[in-house]
Amino acid sequence: MAIKIDSNLTTKKLLPKLYRLFELSGEKILSLEKSCKPEGGTPVFTVKGRYTSRGWTEWTQGFQYGSALLQFDAMGDKRFLEIGRRGTVERMASHVSHIGVHDHGFNNVSTYGNLLRLMREGKIPHNQDEKNFYELALKVSGAVQAARWTKLADGTGFIHSFNGPHSLFVDTIRTLRTLAVAHQLGHVLMGEQDEKISLLRRLIEHATNTARYNIYYGEGRDAYDVRGRTAHEAVFNTASGVFRCPNSQQGYSPLSTWTRGLAWAICGFAEQLEFIHALGSRARESVDIIRVFTNAATATADFYLASVCADGISMWDTGAPNLHRLPANYLNKPSDPFNKWEAVDSSAAAVAAQGLIRLGNYLLGNGDRKGGGAYRQAGLTIATTLLSEPYLSSKPKHQGLILHSVYHRPNGWDYIAPGQKIPNGESSMWGDYHARELGLLLLREARGENYLTFFGGVQR
């Protein structure tokens, strides 16, 4: 492993850093709430420390209001509950019925799902009409997302990306949470002639095909088959339903690994393992489901840990074109976001850290003390890096919470400051949200509260 794991870290030892995170987080949310106007578009990433929009899809709006709800959960300040609830009611309805994207889990579980969870946990007062509202939104979201379906030659299928029916994104593994929540609420997708389509079945098929086509296992699939590597996009012939090739939109190439996509896979499969486990025998029609999900989660986790710097921070792509200009032993040292050649991506680290901790906890709960312990401690090691400078953003005028995030290097969308050759010093809405989600997971454990899951609001 390139990462140097601190085996002595515990969540209680991280408490001062976690409280500092949420102290700064509250300031950032209030700053954004003051400056962000709906007519200006959804905040996506920072430029010179101020959040700006980027018209593509509005996939980060749920992170904006969801962040306020996580802040309320962590610190109990009702100002943030009001920001999150008002934003959800006033701004999120279009995301519930959006038929053109693969981002329902990001937008709707982060908002309606968090509100439903907070009510179930007694952190906000029970109101039956409000509860019905949240549940209806989540039911519709799950069905709408599941309807974006491409059928494959073997009769299974996948939720296709906004690129079209030929496109399976690795990112979408984390939008399956909306299908899971809707399923738990007793919902199905209604098809032609009133066909009842199981949301759980579509979840399992999509995840299985992601594991099959977007993740490599070192089994000779092609000349670049390295165990744990991921392809951002798998491309299919829509006429025959046959796989054609890997591709990448936000990574350097189809044959290298975009590390945020890798992180989505780690976290997505880990949280789905937790969900399937919580379902019990109702979902275990085959042990193959657990085997496939575990194999995908551990392969991607191992590849991530072998490909990052000593402090657990990854470069933006494992095949980025100027990595050869870095010192030969750069992976054995702490990451350097101010190097001259290639950017790191702290948002990938924030997502991966949560995934590693969840995977570790899952394996520990199923008797794998060695593997589970290693993944969990790796996640805690990455967390302590993110909770410290130069990654934690402490300057009041900077609206971002976690610095040195990257959005889209191929498109050139990331801001590069004067005197710098690569993007650094900026934040992203998804990186900040997932740092808060990671922080809340650890904070609740340290305080002895209920274990945080995306399905906590609907767990039976």
N, C-alpha and C positions, 0 to 999 in steps of 0.2 A: 504494500500500500504506500502511496505517496503521502497521504495524510498521516500526521503524527497524532494519534488518538490519546487524549488525556483520560486515563482509566479511573481517575479519582473524582471526576466531576459528578455532582448531583444537582438536582433541581433546587434544593435548598441552598446550596452554595452559590447558585446563580441568582438568588432572590434580589440582592442589591442591584444587579445589572438589569433584572426584569422590571423592577420598579422604576429605574431610571429610563428604561425604554418607554414605559407607558407615561411617565412624566413628560418626556419629549413628544411622544405621540399625541397627547392631548393638545399641546401647543400647535403642532403641525395641522391637526384637523381643524382647529378653530381658525387658523390663518387661512387655510384653503376655503373654509366655509365663508369667510369674509370676502375673499377675492374672487371666488368662482361664481360666475353668473350662468344660468342655464342656456341663455342664448349664445354663449361663447363656446359651447360644446363640452363634451365630457373630458375631464382631465385625464391625461394618459401618462406623460412623463415630463420631467422638469427641463427647462432651458434657463441657464444662469440662476438656478435655484428656485424658479417659479414654475408651477404646474401649467402646462399648455395642452391643447387638444391636438389630435391628429386624425382627420377624417379617414376612416377605413371601415371599421365597424365600431359600435359603441360598446365594446366588450369590457370596458373597465368601470362602467358606471356603478355596477354592483359592488365593486371594491371600494369605491368612494363612500357610499353609505354604509356598507358592511363594516368598514373600518371604524366608523363611529359606534356601531353596535358592539364590536369587540372591545373598544375602549370603555364603554359603559360596563360591560361584563367584568373587565379587569379591575376597574377603579370605582364603579358605582356612582359616577357623576351623571345625574339625569340630563344634563345639557346634551350629552352625546346620544342618549336614548332618543331625545327629541329630534336631533339632527338626522339620525338614522331612520327613525320611524317616519318623519315627515318626508324625507327624501324618497323613501320607498313608496309611500302612498302617492306622492305627487309626480314622481319621475320614472317609476319602474314598470308601469303597466304594459308599455309597448314591448318590453323585453320578454314578458310572459308569453305573448302570442307571436313572437318574431319567428317566421318560418325560414329565414334566410341565413341563419348562423348555426354554429356548433357550440355556442358559448353559454347555454342556459345554466349550466352548473355554476359558472363563474358569477353570473349576474343575479340569479334568482335564489339560489341556496344561500348566497352570502347576505342576502337581505331578508326576504320572506322566511327563509329557513332559519336564520339566526333569531329573528323575532319569535317564531314559533317555539324554538328551543328555549329562549329566555322565559317565555310564558310557561312552558311545561316545567321548567326548573324552579318556578316561583320567584324569579328575579324581577318580573314585571307582573302586575295584577292580572288575574284571569278575567277575560272578557270573551264571552262565547261568540259574539258577532265578529270581534276582531280575530279570534282564532279561526273561525270559518273562512274569513277573508284570506288569511295567510295560507290555509290549507287548500282553498280553491285555486289560488295562484300557483301553488306548487304542483297540484294535480295537472292543471292545464300545461304548465311548463314542461313537465315530464313527458306528457303525451305529444306535445308539439315537437319536442326534441327527438323523440323516438320515431316520429313520422318522417324525419329526414333520412330516409333509409335507402341504401343501395343493396340489391340482392346479388349474391355471388353464385358461382357455378355449383357449389356444393349445397346450396339451399339456405345457407346462413347469410349474414349480411353485416353492415356497419352503418353508423351515422356518418354521413359524408360532410366534409368541411364546406366552408363558404366558397371554395374553389369550384365546387360542382360534384356531380355524382360519381366521378372517377376517383375522388380524392379522400383518402383516409389519413387524418392527422394524428400524430401521437398525442398532441395536446388534449384531444377529446376524451381520453381516458378519465380526465378529471371532471368532465361534464356529466359523466354517468351518475354522479351523485344526485342529479335531479330526477333521473329515472328511478333510482333507488328510493328516494323520499316519496315520490308519487306512488310507487308500488306499495310501500308500507302504509300509505294512506288508503289503500284498497282500490287504486285507480287502474284502469287499463286504457289502451289506445283502441278506439273503435274504427274499424275499417269497412270496406265495401261489404254489402249484405250483412251489416252488423257483426262482422267478424270481431271477436274480442282478442286483441293482441297483447300478450303478456309483456309488461315493461321489464320485468325481471329477466325474461328470456332474451329480450333485445339487449339488455345490459350485458348479460353473459356472452352472447354472441359477439357483440362489439369488442368487449375486452379480450376475448379469445382470439379474434382476428387481429387486433392490435398486437397481441403477444406473438402471433404467428408471422405477421408481415412487417411490422415496424421495429421489431427487436431481433437482434442476432444472438446466436448461441454457440458460435465457433464450430458449427457442424458442416462447413463447406458449402454453404448456400451460394456464395460467390467469392471472388478473390479478396474481398475486403471483410469477410465474415470473422469478426472478433467478438468473443462472448461479451454481451452486455451493451454493445454499441446499438444506437438507435438511429432510425431514419425519420426525419421530420414527417415525411409524406410517403405513403404507399399509393402507387398509381395503378388503376385497373382499367381493363377494357370493359366498358359498360354494356356492350352488346353481348359479350360472352360471359362476363363475370369472372374473368381470369386475371390474375396478378400480372403486371407487366414490368414494373421497375420501381426502385426507390427514387425519391426526389427530396429536395429541400427548398423551402421558401425563405426561412430566416437564418439557416445555417450557411456555412461556406460552400458545401457541396453535398450531393447525395451520399458520397462515400466517406464523409467525415461525420462527426457527431456534434450537432448543436446542443450545447449543454443544458439550456433551459428545457428543450424537449426531453432530454434524458431525465431531468429532474421531475418533469410532469409524470413521466412513466414510473419513477420510483415512488412518488407520493400517491399517484393514482392507483397503482396496484396494491400498495400497502393499505390504503383506506378501504379498498374494495375487499381485501382479505378480512379486515375488521368487520365490514358489513355482512359478508357471507357467513362469517363465524357467528355473528349476532343472530342471524336468521335461524341457525341450528339446522335440524334435519329437513326443514321445509325446502331448503335450497340445495341440499346435498344429494341430488339424484345421481351424482357421479363424483367420485374422488378426483377425477380428472380436472374439475374446475379448480379445486384447491391446488392441485399440482401445477397446473398451467400458470395460475396467478402467482404462486410462490416462486416458481422458476423465473418468471419475468421480473419479479421484484428483486430477487437476490442477484440475478445476472446484471441488471442495470445498476443496482447499488454497488456491486463489486467493481464494475467498470468506472463508475463515478469516483469511487474512493481511490482507485489506481491512477486516475487522470487529473487529480486536483493538486493544488499546492499544499504545502505542509499544514497550513491553517484551515484547509477544507474549502477554500474558495477556488472556483473553476475559471479557466479562460472561457471566452464566449463560445468557442468551437475548438474541438480537439485537433482539428486539421487546419486551423487558421493560417493563412499564407506566410505570416512573418514570425511564427513561433520559433523558427530555426535561428532567428536573430537574437533571441533571448539566451541568457547563460545556459549552458548545457545541463546544469543541475537545478534549473529554476523550480522544478516540482518539489525539490527537497528543501525549499526555503519558503518562508511566508510569502503570500501573494504581494505583488507590487502593482497597485492600480495606476501608478504614475509612470510605469515603464513607457518606452518610446515606440513599442512595436505592435502589441496586441492588447485589446481590452479584456479585463476580467468581467464577470457577470455575477454580481452579488444577489440578484433576484433568483438565479438558478440555485445558488447556495441556500437561500431562505426556503425555497420549495423542497430542495433535497434534504435539508436538515429535518424538516417535519416528517418527510417520508421515511428517512432512516430511523427516526425515533419510533414511529408507528410500526414499521417493519420489525424493529428490535423488540418492541413490546409484544407484538403478535407472536413472534417466535418464542420469546420467553414464556408466554402463556401457554404455549404448546410443547414445552419441554426442551427446547433448544437453547440451553443456557449459554453455550459458547458463542454460537452465531448471533443469537439475539442480543447478548450483552455487547458484542463488538459493534453491531450496527447502532444500538442505542447510544453507546459512548461516542461513536463517531458523530452522530447527530448533535449531541451535547457539545462536542468540541467545535463543530461548525457554528453552533448557536453562540458560544462565548466569543468567537471571532466577530460575528455580526453585531453583537451587543457592545462592541468596543470600537474605538477609533482604530483605523481611519474609515470604518464602515458606518458606525453610528453617527448620524448627523445631529450635531449639538448646536449649530449656529441658528439663532432665532429667525434670521431672515431667509433661511433655506427652508422651503416648504416640504422637502422630502425627508423621510425618516431614515432610510438606508441608502447610503451613497454607492456610486460605482455600478449602477445597473445599466444594462444594454437592452435596446429595443430591437432594431432591425439594421444590422450592419450592411447587408447587401443593398438595401434601399438608401442607405446613407441618411437615415432619419435621426441619428443620435447627434447631439450637440458636441462639438469639439471646441474647447476654449482656446483663445489666442495663446500661442506658445506651446500648445499640446499637439501631438500627432494622432492621438487616439481619444475616444470619448472616455471621460471619467468625471467624477464629482457630481453626477446627476442621479436622480431617483426615478422610479416608475411606480405607478399605482398598484400594479400586481406585486411588485417586490415589497412595497410597504405593507400591503394587506397581508401577504404571507408571512412577513416578519411579525406582524401583530398576531396572526393566527398561531404561529410557532410560539411566540411569547406567552399567549394565553394558555396554550396547551401545557407549557412548563409551569406557569404561575399557578394554575389550578391544581396541578399535581403537588407542587410545593406547599400549597395551603390546605391540602387534604380534601379538595372539592371533587365533584364528579369528573370522570374522564371525558375530555372533549372529543366529540365525534360530529361529523356532518349530519348524521341521522339521529342525533340526540333528541330532536323535537318530535320524532315519530317512532322511537324505539318502543317495541311492545314488551 
